[in-house]
Amino acid sequence: MAGDDPHIHVKEKVAHGDAAARTMLAATFGLAGDLPSRVTTGCGLRVAYVMTSPRPDRVTCLACREHAHREHLRLAEEVERLSRMPGSVVSPAEGELAADWHRDLARRFSDVAE
């Protein structure tokens, strides 16, 4: 698609926090890696990184909203399952809180009219 796409998208890997990791590295070691200039989105397009957002109230691409909805539901199930495994460093209560957070995000991505 041409560079005239007006939509705000969500990155394909919704749980990867490139900016958060960059901030942590900068704060810890004084190093700052470059963020990618273009990323693959939930709808399959490659767009400028600045045209993406992890926030449901900012994403305008419906296909990306549906992708983020599904991914956050999947992540909620995975966190709950892993937190119940013996030896997990995350307690079941912590896993439930994280899963609830992902379910809330999934719900907000499914709400088109916010």
N, CA, C and O atoms as CSV, one atom per row, in Angstrom:
chain,resi,resn,atom,element,x,y,z
A,1,MET,N,N,0.845,-1.178,0.000
A,1,MET,CA,C,0.000,0.000,0.000
A,1,MET,C,C,0.884,1.233,0.000
A,1,MET,O,O,1.984,1.210,0.553
A,2,ALA,N,N,0.423,2.287,-0.603
A,2,ALA,CA,C,1.187,3.526,-0.703
A,2,ALA,C,C,1.305,4.199,0.654
A,2,ALA,O,O,0.656,3.789,1.616
A,3,GLY,N,N,2.124,5.221,0.728
A,3,GLY,CA,C,2.353,5.934,1.964
A,3,GLY,C,C,1.196,6.846,2.357
A,3,GLY,O,O,1.338,7.638,3.289
A,4,ASP,N,N,0.060,6.759,1.678
A,4,ASP,CA,C,-1.076,7.624,1.989
A,4,ASP,C,C,-2.109,6.939,2.887
A,4,ASP,O,O,-3.236,7.421,2.996
A,5,ASP,N,N,-1.755,5.842,3.522
A,5,ASP,CA,C,-2.653,5.139,4.436
A,5,ASP,C,C,-2.833,5.991,5.695
A,5,ASP,O,O,-1.867,6.221,6.422
A,6,PRO,N,N,-4.054,6.461,5.963
A,6,PRO,CA,C,-4.258,7.356,7.101
A,6,PRO,C,C,-4.450,6.638,8.438
A,6,PRO,O,O,-4.528,7.289,9.480
A,7,HIS,N,N,-4.526,5.314,8.420
A,7,HIS,CA,C,-4.868,4.567,9.633
A,7,HIS,C,C,-3.692,4.390,10.586
A,7,HIS,O,O,-2.531,4.334,10.181
A,8,ILE,N,N,-4.037,4.305,11.855
A,8,ILE,CA,C,-3.072,3.938,12.881
A,8,ILE,C,C,-3.253,2.444,13.103
A,8,ILE,O,O,-4.373,1.966,13.287
A,9,HIS,N,N,-2.156,1.716,13.084
A,9,HIS,CA,C,-2.173,0.259,13.152
A,9,HIS,C,C,-1.615,-0.222,14.484
A,9,HIS,O,O,-1.177,0.574,15.315
A,10,VAL,N,N,-1.639,-1.529,14.669
A,10,VAL,CA,C,-1.003,-2.165,15.817
A,10,VAL,C,C,0.064,-3.104,15.268
A,10,VAL,O,O,-0.128,-3.739,14.231
A,11,LYS,N,N,1.199,-3.187,15.977
A,11,LYS,CA,C,2.259,-4.081,15.512
A,11,LYS,C,C,1.777,-5.525,15.550
A,11,LYS,O,O,0.943,-5.892,16.379
A,12,GLU,N,N,2.310,-6.339,14.645
A,12,GLU,CA,C,1.920,-7.746,14.555
A,12,GLU,C,C,2.159,-8.464,15.887
A,12,GLU,O,O,1.323,-9.257,16.323
A,13,LYS,N,N,3.275,-8.194,16.522
A,13,LYS,CA,C,3.605,-8.815,17.807
A,13,LYS,C,C,3.234,-7.829,18.905
A,13,LYS,O,O,4.067,-7.047,19.364
A,14,VAL,N,N,1.968,-7.877,19.318
A,14,VAL,CA,C,1.441,-6.873,20.236
A,14,VAL,C,C,2.107,-6.889,21.600
A,14,VAL,O,O,2.095,-5.870,22.291
A,15,ALA,N,N,2.683,-7.998,22.009
A,15,ALA,CA,C,3.278,-8.075,23.337
A,15,ALA,C,C,4.741,-7.649,23.366
A,15,ALA,O,O,5.320,-7.531,24.445
A,16,HIS,N,N,5.337,-7.422,22.230
A,16,HIS,CA,C,6.746,-7.017,22.199
A,16,HIS,C,C,6.827,-5.515,22.380
A,16,HIS,O,O,6.309,-4.751,21.566
A,17,GLY,N,N,7.476,-5.102,23.443
A,17,GLY,CA,C,7.598,-3.682,23.740
A,17,GLY,C,C,8.957,-3.151,23.349
A,17,GLY,O,O,9.803,-2.937,24.218
A,18,ASP,N,N,9.196,-2.930,22.056
A,18,ASP,CA,C,10.490,-2.427,21.599
A,18,ASP,C,C,10.854,-1.115,22.286
A,18,ASP,O,O,11.990,-0.935,22.726
A,19,ALA,N,N,9.896,-0.206,22.374
A,19,ALA,CA,C,10.172,1.084,23.002
A,19,ALA,C,C,10.446,0.912,24.489
A,19,ALA,O,O,11.321,1.579,25.041
A,20,ALA,N,N,9.704,0.021,25.141
A,20,ALA,CA,C,9.916,-0.220,26.572
A,20,ALA,C,C,11.292,-0.834,26.818
A,20,ALA,O,O,11.982,-0.447,27.761
A,21,ALA,N,N,11.688,-1.772,25.990
A,21,ALA,CA,C,13.014,-2.390,26.127
A,21,ALA,C,C,14.111,-1.354,25.875
A,21,ALA,O,O,15.131,-1.339,26.565
A,22,ARG,N,N,13.896,-0.507,24.899
A,22,ARG,CA,C,14.869,0.545,24.590
A,22,ARG,C,C,15.012,1.490,25.780
A,22,ARG,O,O,16.129,1.868,26.135
A,23,THR,N,N,13.913,1.869,26.391
A,23,THR,CA,C,13.934,2.761,27.549
A,23,THR,C,C,14.664,2.120,28.721
A,23,THR,O,O,15.451,2.776,29.404
A,24,MET,N,N,14.396,0.819,28.955
A,24,MET,CA,C,15.059,0.114,30.045
A,24,MET,C,C,16.571,0.052,29.817
A,24,MET,O,O,17.342,0.299,30.744
A,25,LEU,N,N,16.998,-0.271,28.606
A,25,LEU,CA,C,18.429,-0.317,28.297
A,25,LEU,C,C,19.083,1.055,28.454
A,25,LEU,O,O,20.201,1.170,28.958
A,26,ALA,N,N,18.383,2.072,28.023
A,26,ALA,CA,C,18.932,3.428,28.142
A,26,ALA,C,C,19.066,3.819,29.613
A,26,ALA,O,O,20.071,4.409,30.009
A,27,ALA,N,N,18.066,3.498,30.417
A,27,ALA,CA,C,18.104,3.850,31.831
A,27,ALA,C,C,19.155,3.047,32.585
A,27,ALA,O,O,19.799,3.565,33.497
A,28,THR,N,N,19.331,1.780,32.206
A,28,THR,CA,C,20.255,0.906,32.919
A,28,THR,C,C,21.699,1.087,32.483
A,28,THR,O,O,22.593,1.212,33.321
A,29,PHE,N,N,21.929,1.103,31.189
A,29,PHE,CA,C,23.297,1.092,30.673
A,29,PHE,C,C,23.701,2.362,29.922
A,29,PHE,O,O,24.862,2.512,29.541
A,30,GLY,N,N,22.773,3.256,29.714
A,30,GLY,CA,C,23.083,4.448,28.937
A,30,GLY,C,C,23.166,4.153,27.451
A,30,GLY,O,O,23.727,4.942,26.691
A,31,LEU,N,N,22.611,3.015,27.028
A,31,LEU,CA,C,22.612,2.630,25.613
A,31,LEU,C,C,21.209,2.798,25.055
A,31,LEU,O,O,20.223,2.552,25.749
A,32,ALA,N,N,21.124,3.212,23.820
A,32,ALA,CA,C,19.818,3.344,23.186
A,32,ALA,C,C,19.898,2.801,21.766
A,32,ALA,O,O,20.506,3.417,20.891
A,33,GLY,N,N,19.292,1.665,21.546
A,33,GLY,CA,C,19.234,1.095,20.204
A,33,GLY,C,C,18.171,1.797,19.385
A,33,GLY,O,O,17.220,2.361,19.926
A,34,ASP,N,N,18.341,1.757,18.097
A,34,ASP,CA,C,17.365,2.379,17.212
A,34,ASP,C,C,16.107,1.533,17.129
A,34,ASP,O,O,16.170,0.305,17.077
A,35,LEU,N,N,14.962,2.208,17.118
A,35,LEU,CA,C,13.704,1.520,16.863
A,35,LEU,C,C,13.603,1.295,15.356
A,35,LEU,O,O,14.170,2.061,14.576
A,36,PRO,N,N,12.888,0.254,14.943
A,36,PRO,CA,C,12.753,0.027,13.499
A,36,PRO,C,C,11.964,1.166,12.853
A,36,PRO,O,O,11.060,1.733,13.466
A,37,SER,N,N,12.312,1.489,11.623
A,37,SER,CA,C,11.586,2.570,10.948
A,37,SER,C,C,10.266,2.055,10.375
A,37,SER,O,O,9.297,2.808,10.276
A,38,ARG,N,N,10.224,0.768,9.996
A,38,ARG,CA,C,8.996,0.167,9.462
A,38,ARG,C,C,8.756,-1.156,10.173
A,38,ARG,O,O,9.699,-1.878,10.499
A,39,VAL,N,N,7.490,-1.467,10.411
A,39,VAL,CA,C,7.128,-2.702,11.108
A,39,VAL,C,C,5.965,-3.374,10.387
A,39,VAL,O,O,5.211,-2.731,9.655
A,40,THR,N,N,5.836,-4.673,10.608
A,40,THR,CA,C,4.684,-5.409,10.091
A,40,THR,C,C,3.551,-5.253,11.090
A,40,THR,O,O,3.759,-5.330,12.301
A,41,THR,N,N,2.363,-5.034,10.576
A,41,THR,CA,C,1.203,-4.773,11.429
A,41,THR,C,C,0.298,-5.999,11.524
A,41,THR,O,O,0.491,-6.992,10.824
A,42,GLY,N,N,-0.679,-5.904,12.396
A,42,GLY,CA,C,-1.641,-6.984,12.577
A,42,GLY,C,C,-2.459,-7.284,11.335
A,42,GLY,O,O,-2.955,-8.398,11.171
A,43,CYS,N,N,-2.605,-6.295,10.454
A,43,CYS,CA,C,-3.361,-6.506,9.212
A,43,CYS,C,C,-2.462,-6.954,8.069
A,43,CYS,O,O,-2.933,-7.179,6.954
A,44,GLY,N,N,-1.151,-7.084,8.351
A,44,GLY,CA,C,-0.224,-7.587,7.343
A,44,GLY,C,C,0.521,-6.534,6.553
A,44,GLY,O,O,1.398,-6.878,5.761
A,45,LEU,N,N,0.205,-5.263,6.740
A,45,LEU,CA,C,0.921,-4.204,6.031
A,45,LEU,C,C,2.249,-3.921,6.717
A,45,LEU,O,O,2.433,-4.228,7.895
A,46,ARG,N,N,3.169,-3.333,5.966
A,46,ARG,CA,C,4.401,-2.782,6.564
A,46,ARG,C,C,4.248,-1.274,6.528
A,46,ARG,O,O,4.120,-0.664,5.467
A,47,VAL,N,N,4.267,-0.696,7.709
A,47,VAL,CA,C,4.063,0.745,7.811
A,47,VAL,C,C,5.169,1.362,8.666
A,47,VAL,O,O,5.918,0.655,9.340
A,48,ALA,N,N,5.257,2.679,8.625
A,48,ALA,CA,C,6.205,3.387,9.476
A,48,ALA,C,C,5.851,3.108,10.938
A,48,ALA,O,O,4.678,3.091,11.311
A,49,TYR,N,N,6.879,2.892,11.756
A,49,TYR,CA,C,6.676,2.602,13.182
A,49,TYR,C,C,5.803,3.665,13.848
A,49,TYR,O,O,4.995,3.352,14.723
A,50,VAL,N,N,5.968,4.919,13.432
A,50,VAL,CA,C,5.201,6.003,14.043
A,50,VAL,C,C,3.713,5.922,13.726
A,50,VAL,O,O,2.914,6.624,14.345
A,51,MET,N,N,3.332,5.081,12.779
A,51,MET,CA,C,1.916,4.898,12.440
A,51,MET,C,C,1.307,3.707,13.176
A,51,MET,O,O,0.288,3.165,12.747
A,52,THR,N,N,1.934,3.297,14.290
A,52,THR,CA,C,1.413,2.201,15.110
A,52,THR,C,C,1.220,2.683,16.538
A,52,THR,O,O,1.831,3.659,16.974
A,53,SER,N,N,0.364,1.980,17.248
A,53,SER,CA,C,0.142,2.294,18.654
A,53,SER,C,C,-0.337,1.033,19.374
A,53,SER,O,O,-1.075,0.236,18.794
A,54,PRO,N,N,0.074,0.844,20.628
A,54,PRO,CA,C,-0.445,-0.281,21.413
A,54,PRO,C,C,-1.745,0.083,22.134
A,54,PRO,O,O,-2.354,-0.764,22.788
A,55,ARG,N,N,-2.169,1.345,22.011
A,55,ARG,CA,C,-3.341,1.824,22.742
A,55,ARG,C,C,-4.615,1.664,21.922
A,55,ARG,O,O,-4.683,2.144,20.791
A,56,PRO,N,N,-5.629,0.997,22.476
A,56,PRO,CA,C,-6.873,0.772,21.736
A,56,PRO,C,C,-7.555,2.058,21.276
A,56,PRO,O,O,-8.175,2.078,20.213
A,57,ASP,N,N,-7.451,3.125,22.053
A,57,ASP,CA,C,-8.121,4.370,21.687
A,57,ASP,C,C,-7.450,5.087,20.520
A,57,ASP,O,O,-7.997,6.059,20.000
A,58,ARG,N,N,-6.272,4.621,20.100
A,58,ARG,CA,C,-5.550,5.252,18.994
A,58,ARG,C,C,-5.623,4.455,17.687
A,58,ARG,O,O,-5.509,5.033,16.606
A,59,VAL,N,N,-5.811,3.141,17.776
A,59,VAL,CA,C,-5.774,2.278,16.586
A,59,VAL,C,C,-7.064,2.444,15.784
A,59,VAL,O,O,-8.161,2.233,16.302
A,60,THR,N,N,-6.917,2.825,14.508
A,60,THR,CA,C,-8.083,3.051,13.650
A,60,THR,C,C,-8.279,1.972,12.594
A,60,THR,O,O,-9.336,1.920,11.965
A,61,CYS,N,N,-7.295,1.117,12.383
A,61,CYS,CA,C,-7.415,0.029,11.406
A,61,CYS,C,C,-8.228,-1.099,12.038
A,61,CYS,O,O,-7.815,-1.677,13.043
A,62,LEU,N,N,-9.371,-1.407,11.454
A,62,LEU,CA,C,-10.246,-2.430,12.041
A,62,LEU,C,C,-9.607,-3.812,12.058
A,62,LEU,O,O,-9.769,-4.556,13.026
A,63,ALA,N,N,-8.884,-4.163,10.999
A,63,ALA,CA,C,-8.229,-5.474,10.965
A,63,ALA,C,C,-7.170,-5.571,12.066
A,63,ALA,O,O,-7.000,-6.629,12.672
A,64,CYS,N,N,-6.466,-4.483,12.322
A,64,CYS,CA,C,-5.466,-4.475,13.402
A,64,CYS,C,C,-6.137,-4.567,14.763
A,64,CYS,O,O,-5.621,-5.227,15.665
A,65,ARG,N,N,-7.273,-3.917,14.917
A,65,ARG,CA,C,-8.011,-4.001,16.186
A,65,ARG,C,C,-8.441,-5.447,16.448
A,65,ARG,O,O,-8.324,-5.940,17.569
A,66,GLU,N,N,-8.940,-6.125,15.402
A,66,GLU,CA,C,-9.338,-7.524,15.549
A,66,GLU,C,C,-8.134,-8.399,15.891
A,66,GLU,O,O,-8.235,-9.300,16.724
A,67,HIS,N,N,-7.005,-8.137,15.254
A,67,HIS,CA,C,-5.774,-8.887,15.526
A,67,HIS,C,C,-5.357,-8.698,16.987
A,67,HIS,O,O,-5.060,-9.671,17.680
A,68,ALA,N,N,-5.334,-7.453,17.453
A,68,ALA,CA,C,-4.932,-7.167,18.836
A,68,ALA,C,C,-5.904,-7.810,19.821
A,68,ALA,O,O,-5.481,-8.320,20.858
A,69,HIS,N,N,-7.192,-7.792,19.513
A,69,HIS,CA,C,-8.204,-8.439,20.357
A,69,HIS,C,C,-7.878,-9.921,20.531
A,69,HIS,O,O,-7.828,-10.427,21.652
A,70,ARG,N,N,-7.658,-10.610,19.413
A,70,ARG,CA,C,-7.346,-12.047,19.461
A,70,ARG,C,C,-6.037,-12.316,20.204
A,70,ARG,O,O,-5.959,-13.243,21.010
A,71,GLU,N,N,-5.007,-11.506,19.933
A,71,GLU,CA,C,-3.697,-11.712,20.563
A,71,GLU,C,C,-3.753,-11.505,22.072
A,71,GLU,O,O,-3.141,-12.266,22.822
A,72,HIS,N,N,-4.469,-10.502,22.519
A,72,HIS,CA,C,-4.558,-10.265,23.969
A,72,HIS,C,C,-5.356,-11.365,24.661
A,72,HIS,O,O,-5.043,-11.731,25.794
A,73,LEU,N,N,-6.373,-11.892,24.003
A,73,LEU,CA,C,-7.094,-13.037,24.592
A,73,LEU,C,C,-6.177,-14.253,24.670
A,73,LEU,O,O,-6.190,-14.978,25.665
A,74,ARG,N,N,-5.383,-14.478,23.627
A,74,ARG,CA,C,-4.442,-15.597,23.626
A,74,ARG,C,C,-3.406,-15.429,24.733
A,74,ARG,O,O,-3.092,-16.384,25.442
A,75,LEU,N,N,-2.882,-14.231,24.879
A,75,LEU,CA,C,-1.890,-13.965,25.916
A,75,LEU,C,C,-2.481,-14.147,27.311
A,75,LEU,O,O,-1.795,-14.636,28.209
A,76,ALA,N,N,-3.732,-13.764,27.505
A,76,ALA,CA,C,-4.386,-13.950,28.806
A,76,ALA,C,C,-4.442,-15.430,29.166
A,76,ALA,O,O,-4.128,-15.814,30.293
A,77,GLU,N,N,-4.841,-16.251,28.213
A,77,GLU,CA,C,-4.903,-17.700,28.456
A,77,GLU,C,C,-3.522,-18.270,28.750
A,77,GLU,O,O,-3.364,-19.105,29.640
A,78,GLU,N,N,-2.530,-17.817,28.003
A,78,GLU,CA,C,-1.170,-18.331,28.175
A,78,GLU,C,C,-0.594,-17.941,29.545
A,78,GLU,O,O,0.028,-18.765,30.215
A,79,VAL,N,N,-0.800,-16.704,29.952
A,79,VAL,CA,C,-0.303,-16.253,31.256
A,79,VAL,C,C,-0.953,-17.050,32.376
A,79,VAL,O,O,-0.274,-17.490,33.304
A,80,GLU,N,N,-2.252,-17.235,32.293
A,80,GLU,CA,C,-2.944,-18.020,33.330
A,80,GLU,C,C,-2.417,-19.448,33.381
A,80,GLU,O,O,-2.151,-19.983,34.458
A,81,ARG,N,N,-2.269,-20.056,32.217
A,81,ARG,CA,C,-1.795,-21.443,32.166
A,81,ARG,C,C,-0.387,-21.550,32.742
A,81,ARG,O,O,-0.115,-22.439,33.549
A,82,LEU,N,N,0.502,-20.661,32.339
A,82,LEU,CA,C,1.885,-20.724,32.807
A,82,LEU,C,C,2.009,-20.422,34.297
A,82,LEU,O,O,2.864,-20.992,34.974
A,83,SER,N,N,1.169,-19.539,34.809
A,83,SER,CA,C,1.257,-19.197,36.234
A,83,SER,C,C,0.807,-20.341,37.126
A,83,SER,O,O,1.156,-20.374,38.306
A,84,ARG,N,N,0.044,-21.274,36.589
A,84,ARG,CA,C,-0.419,-22.430,37.380
A,84,ARG,C,C,0.538,-23.616,37.319
A,84,ARG,O,O,0.322,-24.625,37.990
A,85,MET,N,N,1.589,-23.497,36.521
A,85,MET,CA,C,2.542,-24.603,36.399
A,85,MET,C,C,3.433,-24.672,37.635
A,85,MET,O,O,3.798,-23.636,38.190
A,86,PRO,N,N,3.785,-25.871,38.069
A,86,PRO,CA,C,4.687,-26.000,39.214
A,86,PRO,C,C,6.027,-25.316,38.925
A,86,PRO,O,O,6.584,-25.457,37.836
A,87,GLY,N,N,6.529,-24.584,39.902
A,87,GLY,CA,C,7.814,-23.914,39.757
A,87,GLY,C,C,7.755,-22.573,39.057
A,87,GLY,O,O,8.792,-21.944,38.844
A,88,SER,N,N,6.565,-22.122,38.695
A,88,SER,CA,C,6.440,-20.841,38.022
A,88,SER,C,C,6.875,-19.714,38.950
A,88,SER,O,O,6.554,-19.728,40.139
A,89,VAL,N,N,7.601,-18.740,38.414
A,89,VAL,CA,C,8.017,-17.582,39.214
A,89,VAL,C,C,6.875,-16.579,39.367
A,89,VAL,O,O,6.967,-15.638,40.155
A,90,VAL,N,N,5.807,-16.786,38.612
A,90,VAL,CA,C,4.615,-15.948,38.701
A,90,VAL,C,C,3.545,-16.752,39.430
A,90,VAL,O,O,3.208,-17.863,39.020
A,91,SER,N,N,3.015,-16.192,40.505
A,91,SER,CA,C,1.989,-16.902,41.276
A,91,SER,C,C,0.677,-16.931,40.489
A,91,SER,O,O,0.474,-16.106,39.598
A,92,PRO,N,N,-0.215,-17.874,40.811
A,92,PRO,CA,C,-1.514,-17.889,40.142
A,92,PRO,C,C,-2.277,-16.572,40.311
A,92,PRO,O,O,-2.979,-16.142,39.396
A,93,ALA,N,N,-2.143,-15.930,41.477
A,93,ALA,CA,C,-2.829,-14.643,41.691
A,93,ALA,C,C,-2.249,-13.567,40.769
A,93,ALA,O,O,-2.992,-12.776,40.189
A,94,GLU,N,N,-0.914,-13.542,40.637
A,94,GLU,CA,C,-0.282,-12.576,39.731
A,94,GLU,C,C,-0.652,-12.879,38.284
A,94,GLU,O,O,-0.883,-11.967,37.490
A,95,GLY,N,N,-0.708,-14.163,37.950
A,95,GLY,CA,C,-1.104,-14.563,36.600
A,95,GLY,C,C,-2.521,-14.144,36.290
A,95,GLY,O,O,-2.824,-13.727,35.172
A,96,GLU,N,N,-3.394,-14.254,37.283
A,96,GLU,CA,C,-4.786,-13.849,37.083
A,96,GLU,C,C,-4.886,-12.342,36.859
A,96,GLU,O,O,-5.662,-11.885,36.019
A,97,LEU,N,N,-4.103,-11.574,37.609
A,97,LEU,CA,C,-4.097,-10.113,37.406
A,97,LEU,C,C,-3.614,-9.754,36.002
A,97,LEU,O,O,-4.209,-8.911,35.330
A,98,ALA,N,N,-2.529,-10.401,35.564
A,98,ALA,CA,C,-2.004,-10.130,34.225
A,98,ALA,C,C,-3.011,-10.557,33.155
A,98,ALA,O,O,-3.202,-9.859,32.159
A,99,ALA,N,N,-3.648,-11.698,33.367
A,99,ALA,CA,C,-4.645,-12.180,32.407
A,99,ALA,C,C,-5.830,-11.227,32.337
A,99,ALA,O,O,-6.351,-10.956,31.255
A,100,ASP,N,N,-6.258,-10.718,33.493
A,100,ASP,CA,C,-7.363,-9.751,33.511
A,100,ASP,C,C,-6.986,-8.483,32.752
A,100,ASP,O,O,-7.817,-7.904,32.052
A,101,TRP,N,N,-5.728,-8.050,32.891
A,101,TRP,CA,C,-5.257,-6.869,32.181
A,101,TRP,C,C,-5.330,-7.094,30.671
A,101,TRP,O,O,-5.781,-6.222,29.929
A,102,HIS,N,N,-4.876,-8.286,30.216
A,102,HIS,CA,C,-4.929,-8.602,28.783
A,102,HIS,C,C,-6.373,-8.722,28.293
A,102,HIS,O,O,-6.688,-8.290,27.184
A,103,ARG,N,N,-7.245,-9.301,29.107
A,103,ARG,CA,C,-8.655,-9.405,28.706
A,103,ARG,C,C,-9.306,-8.027,28.601
A,103,ARG,O,O,-10.131,-7.787,27.720
A,104,ASP,N,N,-8.929,-7.129,29.504
A,104,ASP,CA,C,-9.467,-5.774,29.433
A,104,ASP,C,C,-8.990,-5.083,28.155
A,104,ASP,O,O,-9.772,-4.417,27.476
A,105,LEU,N,N,-7.710,-5.243,27.831
A,105,LEU,CA,C,-7.210,-4.679,26.578
A,105,LEU,C,C,-7.925,-5.292,25.376
A,105,LEU,O,O,-8.282,-4.582,24.437
A,106,ALA,N,N,-8.132,-6.601,25.403
A,106,ALA,CA,C,-8.845,-7.266,24.296
A,106,ALA,C,C,-10.244,-6.677,24.148
A,106,ALA,O,O,-10.695,-6.409,23.035
A,107,ARG,N,N,-10.924,-6.478,25.266
A,107,ARG,CA,C,-12.268,-5.904,25.226
A,107,ARG,C,C,-12.223,-4.491,24.640
A,107,ARG,O,O,-13.075,-4.127,23.829
A,108,ARG,N,N,-11.234,-3.701,25.047
A,108,ARG,CA,C,-11.135,-2.326,24.541
A,108,ARG,C,C,-10.798,-2.301,23.049
A,108,ARG,O,O,-11.239,-1.398,22.337
A,109,PHE,N,N,-10.034,-3.266,22.569
A,109,PHE,CA,C,-9.769,-3.330,21.125
A,109,PHE,C,C,-11.017,-3.749,20.351
A,109,PHE,O,O,-11.174,-3.380,19.187
A,110,SER,N,N,-11.902,-4.511,20.980
A,110,SER,CA,C,-13.113,-4.943,20.275
A,110,SER,C,C,-14.184,-3.863,20.272
A,110,SER,O,O,-15.114,-3.923,19.466
A,111,ASP,N,N,-14.073,-2.872,21.160
A,111,ASP,CA,C,-15.004,-1.748,21.188
A,111,ASP,C,C,-14.612,-0.750,20.116
A,111,ASP,O,O,-13.649,-0.003,20.287
A,112,VAL,N,N,-15.347,-0.729,19.011
A,112,VAL,CA,C,-14.978,0.143,17.901
A,112,VAL,C,C,-15.343,1.589,18.219
A,112,VAL,O,O,-14.565,2.498,17.928
A,113,ALA,N,N,-16.488,1.811,18.799
A,113,ALA,CA,C,-16.908,3.186,19.119
A,113,ALA,C,C,-16.573,3.490,20.567
A,113,ALA,O,O,-17.355,3.208,21.475
A,114,GLU,N,N,-15.396,4.070,20.770
A,114,GLU,CA,C,-14.981,4.416,22.132
A,114,GLU,C,C,-15.260,5.870,22.409
A,114,GLU,O,O,-14.980,6.354,23.505
